Amino acid sequence: MPNYSFNGLVCYLQASKKHVNLGFHKGVELQEKDTDQLLQGSGKGMRHIRIKKMEEINPDVFSSMIKEAMALNEL
């Protein structure tokens, strides 16, 4: 499972048979920025976006969330 970092862990991609998760290590802190309410999960800190179809990929939204996650590591 690839993890991506910038001053610490930022996000990861997790593939399964029927979907791919774009996960965020500080997902709980991202939830207030998630205006499209894409983040799922109930763990202490991590959240993910479940992608089941190519049409669900929104590059602008995903890029924005990744940049926000990177900014959290600069605090």
ZAVEX-885282 format. One record per atom (N, C-alpha, C, CB): residue in three letters; atom name; x, y, z. Coordinates in Angstrom, 2 decimals. Each point is the difference from the previous one (the first is absolute). Glycine has a CB too. Example, Ala and Ser with C-alpha at 12.3 -4.5 7.8 and 13.67 -1.06 7.14 Angstrom:
BEGIN
   rest   atom         x         y         z
    ALA      N     13.19     -5.69      7.80
    ALA     CA     -0.89      1.19      0.00
    ALA      C      0.90      1.20      0.00
    ALA     CB     -1.89     -1.17      1.25
    SER      N      1.54      2.22     -1.97
    SER     CA      0.82      1.19      0.06
    SER      C     -0.77      1.09      0.73
    SER     CB      1.18     -0.63     -2.15
REM end
This chain:
BEGIN
   rest   atom         x         y         z
    MET      N      0.84     -1.17      0.00
    MET     CA     -0.84      1.17      0.00
    MET      C      0.90      1.24      0.00
    MET     CB     -1.86     -1.25      1.22
    PRO      N      1.83      2.02     -2.29
    PRO     CA      0.85      1.19     -0.05
    PRO      C     -0.50      1.10      0.93
    PRO     CB      0.58     -0.57     -2.36
    ASN      N      0.37      1.15      3.07
    ASN     CA     -0.26      1.15      0.87
    ASN      C      0.77      1.18     -0.55
    ASN     CB     -0.36     -1.48      2.03
    TYR      N     -0.21      2.65     -1.90
    TYR     CA      0.65      1.20     -0.50
    TYR      C      0.20      0.96      1.18
    TYR     CB     -1.04     -0.28     -2.31
    SER      N      2.22      0.92      2.31
    SER     CA      0.32      0.84      1.15
    SER      C      0.51      1.37     -0.44
    SER     CB      0.54     -2.06      1.31
    PHE      N     -0.70      3.00     -0.40
    PHE     CA      0.52      1.35     -0.12
    PHE      C      0.09      0.50      1.44
    PHE     CB     -1.01      0.43     -2.37
    ASN      N      2.21     -0.36      2.89
    ASN     CA      0.19      0.33      1.42
    ASN      C     -0.78     -0.96      0.90
    ASN     CB      0.35      2.42     -0.63
    GLY      N     -0.45     -3.65      0.23
    GLY     CA     -0.78     -1.02      0.71
    GLY      C     -0.98     -0.64     -0.95
    GLY     CB      0.25      1.25      2.16
    LEU      N     -0.95     -2.27     -1.68
    LEU     CA     -0.95     -0.72     -0.84
    LEU      C     -1.18      0.90     -0.37
    LEU     CB      0.69     -2.16      1.07
    VAL      N     -1.10      2.09     -2.35
    VAL     CA     -1.10      0.82     -0.50
    VAL      C     -1.17     -0.89     -0.41
    VAL     CB      1.63      1.76     -0.78
    CYS      N     -1.41     -2.64     -0.19
    CYS     CA     -1.09     -0.81     -0.53
    CYS      C      0.53     -1.34     -0.51
    CYS     CB     -1.27      2.08     -0.61
    TYR      N      0.34     -2.95      0.26
    TYR     CA      0.36     -1.32     -0.50
    TYR      C     -1.05     -0.46     -1.01
    TYR     CB      1.18     -0.57      2.17
    LEU      N     -0.81     -0.41     -2.97
    LEU     CA     -0.93     -0.66     -0.91
    LEU      C     -0.08     -1.47      0.40
    LEU     CB      0.53      1.62     -1.90
    GLN      N     -1.73     -2.10      2.06
    GLN     CA     -0.21     -1.40      0.37
    GLN      C     -0.97     -0.61     -1.00
    GLN     CB      0.43      0.48      2.46
    ALA      N      0.05     -1.48     -3.19
    ALA     CA     -0.83     -0.65     -1.01
    ALA      C     -0.62     -1.27      0.56
    ALA     CB      1.45      0.94     -1.81
    SER      N     -2.70     -1.17      1.44
    SER     CA     -0.66     -1.27      0.28
    SER      C     -0.70     -0.44     -1.29
    SER     CB     -0.32      0.57      2.50
    LYS      N     -0.37     -1.68     -2.46
    LYS     CA     -0.59     -0.53     -1.22
    LYS      C     -1.07      0.92     -0.61
    LYS     CB      0.46     -2.26      0.88
    LYS      N     -1.24      2.92     -0.04
    LYS     CA     -1.13      0.77     -0.52
    LYS      C      0.12      1.51      0.15
    LYS     CB     -1.36     -1.96      0.53
    HIS      N      2.43      2.44      0.10
    HIS     CA      0.16      1.43      0.18
    HIS      C      1.45      0.34      0.33
    HIS     CB     -2.38      0.18      0.77
    VAL      N      2.64      1.13     -0.77
    VAL     CA      1.30      0.53      0.43
    VAL      C     -0.30      1.06      1.05
    VAL     CB      1.14     -0.47     -2.26
    ASN      N     -0.37      0.46      3.33
    ASN     CA     -0.13      1.04      1.02
    ASN      C      1.14      1.00     -0.15
    ASN     CB     -1.15     -1.60      1.57
    LEU      N      0.79      2.88     -1.60
    LEU     CA      0.97      1.07      0.15
    LEU      C     -0.13      0.42      1.45
    LEU     CB     -0.13      0.78     -2.47
    GLY      N      1.12     -1.15      3.26
    GLY     CA     -0.09      0.23      1.44
    GLY      C      0.89      1.13      0.47
    GLY     CB     -0.54     -2.39      0.27
    PHE      N      0.13      2.99      0.83
    PHE     CA      0.73      1.12      0.59
    PHE      C      0.34     -0.33      1.44
    PHE     CB     -1.15      1.64     -1.54
    HIS      N      2.42     -1.52      1.88
    HIS     CA      0.46     -0.33      1.34
    HIS      C     -0.57      0.95      1.05
    HIS     CB      2.09     -0.93     -1.01
    LYS      N     -2.33      2.18      0.66
    LYS     CA     -0.62      0.97      0.91
    LYS      C     -1.39      0.36     -0.51
    LYS     CB      2.28      0.92      0.63
    GLY      N     -3.02     -1.93     -1.02
    GLY     CA     -1.31      0.20     -0.60
    GLY      C     -1.01      0.68      0.89
    GLY     CB      0.47     -1.97     -1.31
    VAL      N     -0.41      1.70      2.61
    VAL     CA     -0.94      0.64      0.92
    VAL      C      0.17      1.52     -0.06
    VAL     CB      0.05     -2.02      1.51
    GLU      N      1.18      2.47     -1.61
    GLU     CA      0.26      1.44     -0.08
    GLU      C     -0.41      0.60     -1.34
    GLU     CB      1.89     -0.32      1.58
    LEU      N     -2.03     -0.53     -2.60
    LEU     CA     -0.42      0.47     -1.33
    LEU      C     -1.52      0.10     -0.14
    LEU     CB      2.06     -1.03     -0.92
    GLN      N     -2.80      0.40      1.81
    GLN     CA     -1.44     -0.10     -0.19
    GLN      C     -0.69      1.36     -0.14
    GLN     CB      0.08     -2.11      1.28
    GLU      N      0.37      3.13     -0.58
    GLU     CA     -0.65      1.31     -0.11
    GLU      C      0.24      0.62     -1.37
    GLU     CB      0.27      0.32      2.46
    LYS      N      0.78     -0.72     -3.17
    LYS     CA      0.29      0.50     -1.35
    LYS      C     -0.70     -0.83     -1.08
    LYS     CB      2.20      0.84      0.83
    ASP      N     -2.80     -1.95     -0.44
    ASP     CA     -0.63     -0.94     -0.92
    ASP      C     -1.42      0.44     -0.32
    ASP     CB      1.42     -1.86      0.90
    THR      N     -1.56      2.90     -1.70
    THR     CA     -1.32      0.56     -0.31
    THR      C     -0.87     -0.96     -0.81
    THR     CB      1.02      2.27      0.05
    ASP      N     -0.40     -3.20     -0.77
    ASP     CA     -0.75     -0.99     -0.79
    ASP      C     -0.36     -1.23      0.82
    ASP     CB      1.16      0.82     -2.04
    GLN      N     -0.73     -0.87      3.29
    GLN     CA     -0.25     -1.11      0.92
    GLN      C      0.38     -1.35     -0.61
    GLN     CB     -1.85      1.33      1.02
    LEU      N      3.08     -1.40     -1.50
    LEU     CA      0.52     -1.22     -0.61
    LEU      C      0.71     -0.91      1.00
    LEU     CB      0.24      1.26     -2.11
    LEU      N      0.26     -0.69      3.20
    LEU     CA      0.79     -0.77      0.95
    LEU      C     -0.88     -0.98      0.78
    LEU     CB      1.62      1.90      0.18
    GLN      N     -1.10     -3.11     -0.05
    GLN     CA     -0.69     -1.06      0.74
    GLN      C      0.95     -0.56      1.05
    GLN     CB     -1.45     -0.56     -2.01
    GLY      N      0.87     -0.16      2.95
    GLY     CA      0.81     -0.67      1.01
    GLY      C     -0.37      0.47      1.38
    GLY     CB      1.84     -0.24     -1.63
    SER      N     -1.44     -0.55      2.61
    SER     CA     -0.36      0.33      1.38
    SER      C      1.16     -0.21      0.96
    SER     CB     -2.34     -0.62     -0.53
    GLY      N      3.55      0.48      0.01
    GLY     CA      1.16     -0.18      0.86
    GLY      C      0.37      1.27      0.73
    GLY     CB      0.81     -1.74     -1.55
    LYS      N      0.23      1.65      2.37
    LYS     CA      0.43      1.15      0.80
    LYS      C      0.48      1.16     -0.86
    LYS     CB      0.63     -1.57      1.80
    GLY      N      0.09      1.30     -2.87
    GLY     CA      0.58      1.09     -0.76
    GLY      C     -0.14     -0.10     -1.51
    GLY     CB      1.55      0.20      1.84
    MET      N     -1.52     -1.41     -2.36
    MET     CA      0.02     -0.17     -1.45
    MET      C     -1.41      0.02     -0.59
    MET     CB      2.12     -1.33      0.22
    ARG      N     -2.20      1.82     -1.44
    ARG     CA     -1.23     -0.04     -0.79
    ARG      C      0.38     -0.33     -1.44
    ARG     CB     -1.17      1.70      1.52
    HIS      N      0.20     -2.14     -2.31
    HIS     CA      0.29     -0.37     -1.39
    HIS      C     -1.16      0.38     -0.90
    HIS     CB      1.46     -1.89      0.79
    ILE      N     -1.15      1.98     -2.07
    ILE     CA     -1.00      0.16     -1.04
    ILE      C     -0.03     -1.31     -0.77
    ILE     CB      0.36      2.54     -0.18
    ARG      N     -1.50     -3.17      0.12
    ARG     CA     -0.15     -1.26     -0.72
    ARG      C     -0.39      0.29     -1.44
    ARG     CB     -0.67     -1.21      2.12
    ILE      N      1.44      0.68     -3.06
    ILE     CA     -0.23      0.22     -1.42
    ILE      C     -0.35     -1.34     -0.64
    ILE     CB      1.61      1.98     -0.05
    LYS      N     -2.83     -2.08     -0.47
    LYS     CA     -0.46     -1.24     -0.60
    LYS      C     -0.02      0.05     -1.53
    LYS     CB     -1.37     -0.38      2.03
    LYS      N      1.28      1.59     -2.58
    LYS     CA     -0.06      0.17     -1.46
    LYS      C      0.91      1.15     -0.40
    LYS     CB     -2.37     -0.88     -0.08
    MET      N      2.91      0.80     -1.11
    MET     CA      0.88      1.05     -0.51
    MET      C     -0.71      1.35      0.01
    MET     CB      1.18     -1.69     -1.44
    GLU      N     -2.48      1.70      1.20
    GLU     CA     -0.77      1.24     -0.06
    GLU      C     -0.03      0.72      1.35
    GLU     CB     -1.38     -1.01     -1.81
    GLU      N      1.66      0.30      2.89
    GLU     CA     -0.01      0.60      1.34
    GLU      C      1.27      0.80      0.30
    GLU     CB     -1.45     -1.88      0.74
    ILE      N      2.43      1.77     -1.61
    ILE     CA      1.26      0.72      0.22
    ILE      C     -0.19      1.46     -0.42
    ILE     CB      1.37     -2.12     -0.39
    ASN      N     -1.17      3.01      1.35
    ASN     CA     -0.11      1.43     -0.25
    ASN      C      1.37      0.61      0.29
    ASN     CB     -2.51      0.06      0.59
    PRO      N      3.34      0.12     -1.63
    PRO     CA      1.37      0.47      0.21
    PRO      C      0.10      1.30      0.78
    PRO     CB      0.58     -1.13     -2.11
    ASP      N     -1.47      2.07      1.87
    ASP     CA      0.07      1.29      0.70
    ASP      C     -0.25     -0.17      1.50
    ASP     CB     -0.77      1.15     -2.09
    VAL      N     -0.26     -1.91      2.43
    VAL     CA     -0.32     -0.23      1.41
    VAL      C      1.10     -0.80      0.68
    VAL     CB     -2.45      0.08     -0.54
    PHE      N      2.90     -1.15     -0.10
    PHE     CA      1.04     -0.84      0.59
    PHE      C      1.30      0.78      0.19
    PHE     CB     -1.04     -2.02     -1.08
    SER      N      1.42      2.82      0.08
    SER     CA      1.23      0.80      0.11
    SER      C     -0.12      0.99      1.15
    SER     CB      0.40     -0.24     -2.46
    SER      N     -1.54      0.85      2.58
    SER     CA     -0.22      0.97      1.07
    SER      C      0.13     -0.67      1.37
    SER     CB     -1.51      1.33     -1.51
    MET      N      0.94     -2.51      1.65
    MET     CA      0.07     -0.71      1.28
    MET      C      1.42     -0.45      0.32
    MET     CB     -2.36     -0.76     -0.33
    ILE      N      3.09      0.33     -0.68
    ILE     CA      1.39     -0.39      0.21
    ILE      C      0.83      1.21      0.43
    ILE     CB     -0.23     -1.84     -1.73
    LYS      N      0.00      2.98      1.09
    LYS     CA      0.72      1.22      0.39
    LYS      C     -0.35      0.42      1.43
    LYS     CB      0.03      0.73     -2.41
    GLU      N     -1.29     -0.86      2.78
    GLU     CA     -0.41      0.31      1.38
    GLU      C      0.68     -0.95      0.99
    GLU     CB     -2.22      0.86     -0.84
    ALA      N      2.31     -2.14      0.46
    ALA     CA      0.66     -0.99      0.86
    ALA      C      1.49      0.31      0.14
    ALA     CB     -1.69     -1.74     -0.70
    MET      N      2.31      2.19     -0.37
    MET     CA      1.40      0.40      0.07
    MET      C      0.17      1.20      0.93
    MET     CB      0.36     -0.88     -2.33
    ALA      N     -1.27      1.84      2.25
    ALA     CA      0.07      1.19      0.84
    ALA      C     -0.11     -0.36      1.48
    ALA     CB     -0.99      1.35     -1.86
    LEU      N      0.24     -2.39      2.18
    LEU     CA     -0.10     -0.43      1.40
    LEU      C      1.37     -0.42      0.56
    LEU     CB     -2.38     -0.74     -0.42
    ASN      N      3.24      0.24     -0.44
    ASN     CA      1.32     -0.43      0.45
    ASN      C      0.96      1.17      0.15
    ASN     CB     -0.38     -2.19     -1.11
    GLU      N     -0.01      3.37      0.71
    GLU     CA      0.85      1.18      0.16
    GLU      C     -0.27      0.73      1.30
    GLU     CB      0.08      0.20     -2.45
    LEU      N     -1.15     -0.58      3.15
    LEU     CA     -0.35      0.67      1.26
    LEU      C      0.92     -0.41      1.12
    LEU     CB     -2.36      0.11     -0.73
REM end
